[in-house]
Amino acid sequence: MRPFSLLTAGASSLLAACAMLAGCNSTSISHPAADTVITNGRIYTIDALQPWVEAVAISNGRYTWVGKSEDAQQHIGVETRVIDLAGRMAMPGINDAHLHPARGGTKELFECNFPFSASPEQIQARVAQCVKDNPSAVWIRGGQWDSGFFDTYQIDNPRDFLDAVSGDKAVVLNDDSNHNGWVNSKALELAGITKDTPDPSDGTYVRDPATGEPNGILLEGAEQLMMDQLPDWSQSEYRQGVREAVRIANRFGITGMKDAMATEPAIAAYHELDQRDELSIHMAAAIATPYGHRQQPLDYERIDRIRKQYASAHVHPNSVKLFSDGVPTASRTAAMLKPYVPIHPDGAAFAGMLHLEPELMATDLIELDKRGYTVKIHTAGDRSVRVALDAIEAARKVNGDSGLRHELAHAGYIDPNDLPRFVQLQAVADLSPYLWHPSPIIDSIVSAVGSPRGEQYWPIRDLLSARAPVLAGSDWPAAVETIDPWLGLEAMVSRADPKGVHPGTFWNEQAINIEQALRIFTLDGAAALGLKSVTGSVQVGKSADLIVLNHNLLEVSVEDISETRVELTLFEGEDVYENLDTNTASSQKP
Ligand SMILES: [Zn+2]
């Protein structure tokens, strides 16, 4: 395939552009000249009435015309930039409707990062390097080690293992679920944790069996207490982090995202960058509320203040995040309808716990729905799903249908009786396809939930058959190493590990096709961002958020979907990422 060409303003480039467009001559312009015209593409629109077009015209950041290449010349004037796609596929930009961009960007720039697959020796070497590179730091934070790390490797004392390379620094390393931590002696000392410190009610300081001293592994609530000790990033660091997250997102073809738990400093950074005209993405935000057990309704006035203070052209803080439970991994903190497999064969039956009483969740839902917020509720267990649906039902009864589509995040376990309620209540299943293939996390979940129930996880096909609304998100950097949406798209279609590390498939009966997956990642994502009329499809009047790909997703084999490379990303008609050189593409940092 020949490289596509960007032909920009000026008479000579117009001539070059015209040479490729049969019959073009500058006197034939019968429409106002567009800022940009894109021709000779295979443009997948996500518009059911016109699924494919060849060309588009863009002015003031919006599509003014879509159609056939042979008709494009009417929109080309002397100043028009013409892009010849040479037959390449283009499509609307991706919308990632559940992730943590400020967290991901600051982690990328300022933390001590290593891959999930890192060996003990690699982790030690990396920590030693980070200590050396940050002579004035008090804390070194980073990660992530995989959930099965301490089963795979024999490390007698994890704390001593880090002490050996950490000098005078306090080191905190998160695991791949972000629910557990691994720390050194200095971190325990700064946090005031000793042999005599009791475990928190919702977590554990794992101890050395011989001495009773904390061995450096912190589970759940114990890890949370440690994280609370760490100093927050400065506002300037937040801005740098967000800039980095947006840069990475644009490179993968993402032009819209929803921060699933946006703290005030993060939203302030989005707003500041937008004021400086530096935010090349549609940023929706679910305002963060406290994690863990809560007895009082939320502070609705504070939430209203944040929405009012930081909303701007590309910042939409119109959602609120609530937590109903934890995770269904070995820690067994997601609230389930039936008990987990007991940790010990003769152990008690335990089904997890709700963070909020059902009445309190309903109170919050009714009030937030009334105030115009889309509520994103973390519901990892099927009992949480039911309670959240009950709360939405209560809101619909009191407020009528507000038109707001509340979201159930990580709703992988859904009792078949509750599935039709997603349709009735127009509740959105917030899907995490990046995780639903064989992997250590899935193994941990299935062994805790038990078989065969544990394998009935993420019934996307059933949800689509019932016509339930859905969205997809990477959850980066909470549980995945990269924001790369093409991994999630492939896993949705294959239910297999796109990287091929873990063999087999996971509940393959629920696989869907690529057309369905593309719609979820574009138009359904836009709906979740509250921007369905703004972006998510290639249609006249919509924002020109368009990506050009190296291959045609409707023609490549399933295992090549994750190999998709974005060659050009337009946000509101402007280039925000461009990579026309095939050779340098693979050497770019993932
Ligand atoms: Zn999340």
Residues whose N, C-alpha, C, O or C-beta is under 5 A from the ligand:
A	BS01	ZN	A260 D475 A478
